[in-house]
Amino acid sequence: MISTQQVAGQIDSHVTLLADADQFVHRQLLQPLAAMRRAARDAGFDLCVASGFRSFERQLHIWNAKAQGRRPVLDAAGRPLDIRELDDAGRVFAILRWSALPGASRHHWGSDIDVYDAAAMAPGYQLQLSLQETLPGGPFAPLHAWLDAFLARRAQPGFFRPYGIDRGGVAREPWHLSFAPLARQFQQALGLQQLSAVLEAADLALKPAVLANIEEIYQRFVHVPWEAYPAIDDD
């Protein structure tokens, strides 16, 4: 049974520390992640986790910093926006392109990770997790070309890209991988009413604008269509 607190990242009883990284993931992710990393290593890549579990408090800090102008807010192309030119609703939707609402981040679940190829990083390179890094000419383009083929294989252990395409909500994030067998359960446990109650109780910047638009936010930025998940093999 998945609790509302687990779904919202308010407790971390479902996650554990990765042995070789300063990141936490769901306990049930350890074996499939290790299998994917072995496959990547055999192909010449050092697939590492840049971000795993993220708590509600951490996501709240990120959200509030962006809403209050203390961290940059980017447009769909990754360019900085001047949020002072936007009304409150406009600020909310601008932040949501690249940052999840606290309580609604898939990173709360421990089933989702951001990945990169450590072997492709030159000394002193600063990881950005940007689309440009994954496109031809970018340092991680070979890894993502390999991931395209790996994720399409029937035998791969259940990973997919929830934001592999831009559906008009969250911007495209090829580096964000989700372990479907776990993520499916967490997404089913994340309802609109539960999310609204969590946000009502939080010290959330732009809260009135968020709650006034919560149904649209849920559909565009929180709910990943079920057809985006890998098909369940009933064989």
Secondary structure, 3 states (H helix, E strand, C coil): CCCHHHHCCCCCCCEEECCCCCCEEEHHHHHHHHHHHHHHHHCCCCEEEEECCCCHHHHHHHHHHHHCCCCCCECCCCCECCHHHCCHHHHHHHHHCCCCCCCCCHHHHCCEEEEEEHHHCCCCCCCCCCHHHHCCCCCCHHHHHHHHHHHHCCCCCCEECCCCCCCCCCCCCCCEEEEHHHHHHHHHHCCHHHHHHHHHCCCCCCHHHHHHCHHHHHHHHHCCCHHHCCCCCCC
